[in-house]
């Protein structure tokens, strides 16, 4: 799964990619090996958490995997990239 976001102030784009394994979820940010780690939550929950934080900070979700989510936030509503 992946989530691609854009920070409103700086217009920087960041991509969070994950792969879930039995022992946890592997995370890599911006395809940078220095920014890789593992988390103990499920892959879907990780992306929901990121997207909720992005929306709370008034930044934009510009692309990503469609997630099964029934909450109030529009985490599957992708915005256009700001140039």
FITI-539568 format. One record per residue (C-alpha): chain; residue in one letter; x, y, z. Coordinates in steps of 0.02 Angstrom, whole numbers. Layout:
BEGIN
<node><nunu>A</nunu><bamar>a</bamar><u>X</u><v>Y</v><w>Z</w></node>
...
END
This chain:
BEGIN
<node><nunu>A</nunu><bamar>x</bamar><u>0</u><v>0</v><w>0</w></node>
<node><nunu>A</nunu><bamar>x</bamar><u>54</u><v>178</v><w>-20</w></node>
<node><nunu>A</nunu><bamar>x</bamar><u>4</u><v>355</v><w>24</w></node>
<node><nunu>A</nunu><bamar>x</bamar><u>70</u><v>508</v><w>-66</w></node>
<node><nunu>A</nunu><bamar>x</bamar><u>52</u><v>676</v><w>22</w></node>
<node><nunu>A</nunu><bamar>x</bamar><u>95</u><v>857</v><w>-10</w></node>
<node><nunu>A</nunu><bamar>x</bamar><u>141</u><v>979</v><w>127</w></node>
<node><nunu>A</nunu><bamar>x</bamar><u>45</u><v>1140</v><w>94</w></node>
<node><nunu>A</nunu><bamar>x</bamar><u>175</u><v>1266</v><w>158</w></node>
<node><nunu>A</nunu><bamar>x</bamar><u>326</u><v>1195</v><w>66</w></node>
<node><nunu>A</nunu><bamar>x</bamar><u>239</u><v>1103</v><w>-78</w></node>
<node><nunu>A</nunu><bamar>x</bamar><u>353</u><v>954</v><w>-41</w></node>
<node><nunu>A</nunu><bamar>x</bamar><u>287</u><v>783</v><w>-86</w></node>
<node><nunu>A</nunu><bamar>x</bamar><u>317</u><v>627</v><w>19</w></node>
<node><nunu>A</nunu><bamar>x</bamar><u>272</u><v>447</v><w>-20</w></node>
<node><nunu>A</nunu><bamar>x</bamar><u>245</u><v>317</v><w>115</w></node>
<node><nunu>A</nunu><bamar>x</bamar><u>253</u><v>138</v><w>50</w></node>
<node><nunu>A</nunu><bamar>x</bamar><u>222</u><v>-16</v><w>157</w></node>
<node><nunu>A</nunu><bamar>x</bamar><u>225</u><v>-204</v><w>147</w></node>
<node><nunu>A</nunu><bamar>x</bamar><u>141</u><v>-309</v><w>281</w></node>
<node><nunu>A</nunu><bamar>x</bamar><u>223</u><v>-467</v><w>346</w></node>
<node><nunu>A</nunu><bamar>x</bamar><u>169</u><v>-587</v><w>484</w></node>
<node><nunu>A</nunu><bamar>x</bamar><u>285</u><v>-505</v><w>611</w></node>
<node><nunu>A</nunu><bamar>x</bamar><u>245</u><v>-324</v><w>568</w></node>
<node><nunu>A</nunu><bamar>x</bamar><u>238</u><v>-193</v><w>432</w></node>
<node><nunu>A</nunu><bamar>x</bamar><u>389</u><v>-131</v><w>334</w></node>
<node><nunu>A</nunu><bamar>x</bamar><u>386</u><v>57</v><w>297</w></node>
<node><nunu>A</nunu><bamar>x</bamar><u>493</u><v>157</v><w>176</w></node>
<node><nunu>A</nunu><bamar>x</bamar><u>475</u><v>344</v><w>149</w></node>
<node><nunu>A</nunu><bamar>x</bamar><u>518</u><v>426</v><w>-18</w></node>
<node><nunu>A</nunu><bamar>x</bamar><u>605</u><v>266</v><w>-77</w></node>
<node><nunu>A</nunu><bamar>x</bamar><u>751</u><v>315</v><w>35</w></node>
<node><nunu>A</nunu><bamar>x</bamar><u>837</u><v>167</v><w>122</w></node>
<node><nunu>A</nunu><bamar>x</bamar><u>890</u><v>285</v><w>262</w></node>
<node><nunu>A</nunu><bamar>x</bamar><u>704</u><v>315</v><w>297</w></node>
<node><nunu>A</nunu><bamar>x</bamar><u>647</u><v>135</v><w>319</w></node>
<node><nunu>A</nunu><bamar>x</bamar><u>582</u><v>50</v><w>474</w></node>
<node><nunu>A</nunu><bamar>x</bamar><u>460</u><v>-75</v><w>541</w></node>
<node><nunu>A</nunu><bamar>x</bamar><u>301</u><v>-47</v><w>641</w></node>
<node><nunu>A</nunu><bamar>x</bamar><u>192</u><v>-168</v><w>736</w></node>
<node><nunu>A</nunu><bamar>x</bamar><u>23</u><v>-104</v><w>674</w></node>
<node><nunu>A</nunu><bamar>x</bamar><u>-67</u><v>-170</v><w>520</w></node>
<node><nunu>A</nunu><bamar>x</bamar><u>-27</u><v>-92</v><w>352</w></node>
<node><nunu>A</nunu><bamar>x</bamar><u>-204</u><v>-23</v><w>329</w></node>
<node><nunu>A</nunu><bamar>x</bamar><u>-204</u><v>55</v><w>502</w></node>
<node><nunu>A</nunu><bamar>x</bamar><u>-35</u><v>137</v><w>469</w></node>
<node><nunu>A</nunu><bamar>x</bamar><u>-102</u><v>224</v><w>313</w></node>
<node><nunu>A</nunu><bamar>x</bamar><u>-262</u><v>278</v><w>400</w></node>
<node><nunu>A</nunu><bamar>x</bamar><u>-157</u><v>354</v><w>540</w></node>
<node><nunu>A</nunu><bamar>x</bamar><u>-47</u><v>449</v><w>416</w></node>
<node><nunu>A</nunu><bamar>x</bamar><u>-194</u><v>513</v><w>315</w></node>
<node><nunu>A</nunu><bamar>x</bamar><u>-290</u><v>571</v><w>469</w></node>
<node><nunu>A</nunu><bamar>x</bamar><u>-136</u><v>667</v><w>528</w></node>
<node><nunu>A</nunu><bamar>x</bamar><u>-112</u><v>745</v><w>355</w></node>
<node><nunu>A</nunu><bamar>x</bamar><u>-292</u><v>806</v><w>350</w></node>
<node><nunu>A</nunu><bamar>x</bamar><u>-281</u><v>871</v><w>530</w></node>
<node><nunu>A</nunu><bamar>x</bamar><u>-128</u><v>974</v><w>479</w></node>
<node><nunu>A</nunu><bamar>x</bamar><u>-223</u><v>1044</v><w>328</w></node>
<node><nunu>A</nunu><bamar>x</bamar><u>-103</u><v>962</v><w>205</w></node>
<node><nunu>A</nunu><bamar>x</bamar><u>-158</u><v>859</v><w>53</w></node>
<node><nunu>A</nunu><bamar>x</bamar><u>-170</u><v>676</v><w>8</w></node>
<node><nunu>A</nunu><bamar>x</bamar><u>-131</u><v>673</v><w>-178</w></node>
<node><nunu>A</nunu><bamar>x</bamar><u>-127</u><v>486</v><w>-215</w></node>
<node><nunu>A</nunu><bamar>x</bamar><u>-129</u><v>316</v><w>-135</w></node>
<node><nunu>A</nunu><bamar>x</bamar><u>-209</u><v>147</v><w>-115</w></node>
<node><nunu>A</nunu><bamar>x</bamar><u>-398</u><v>153</v><w>-87</w></node>
<node><nunu>A</nunu><bamar>x</bamar><u>-425</u><v>99</v><w>93</w></node>
<node><nunu>A</nunu><bamar>x</bamar><u>-576</u><v>12</v><w>170</w></node>
<node><nunu>A</nunu><bamar>x</bamar><u>-626</u><v>151</v><w>291</w></node>
<node><nunu>A</nunu><bamar>x</bamar><u>-797</u><v>205</v><w>356</w></node>
<node><nunu>A</nunu><bamar>x</bamar><u>-746</u><v>354</v><w>463</w></node>
<node><nunu>A</nunu><bamar>x</bamar><u>-798</u><v>535</v><w>440</w></node>
<node><nunu>A</nunu><bamar>x</bamar><u>-635</u><v>596</v><w>362</w></node>
<node><nunu>A</nunu><bamar>x</bamar><u>-614</u><v>587</v><w>173</w></node>
<node><nunu>A</nunu><bamar>x</bamar><u>-452</u><v>488</v><w>173</w></node>
<node><nunu>A</nunu><bamar>x</bamar><u>-483</u><v>417</v><w>-1</w></node>
<node><nunu>A</nunu><bamar>x</bamar><u>-518</u><v>588</v><w>-79</w></node>
<node><nunu>A</nunu><bamar>x</bamar><u>-360</u><v>633</v><w>-175</w></node>
<node><nunu>A</nunu><bamar>x</bamar><u>-320</u><v>814</v><w>-216</w></node>
<node><nunu>A</nunu><bamar>x</bamar><u>-221</u><v>881</v><w>-363</w></node>
<node><nunu>A</nunu><bamar>x</bamar><u>-38</u><v>917</v><w>-336</w></node>
<node><nunu>A</nunu><bamar>x</bamar><u>1</u><v>1102</v><w>-308</w></node>
<node><nunu>A</nunu><bamar>x</bamar><u>142</u><v>1163</v><w>-421</w></node>
END
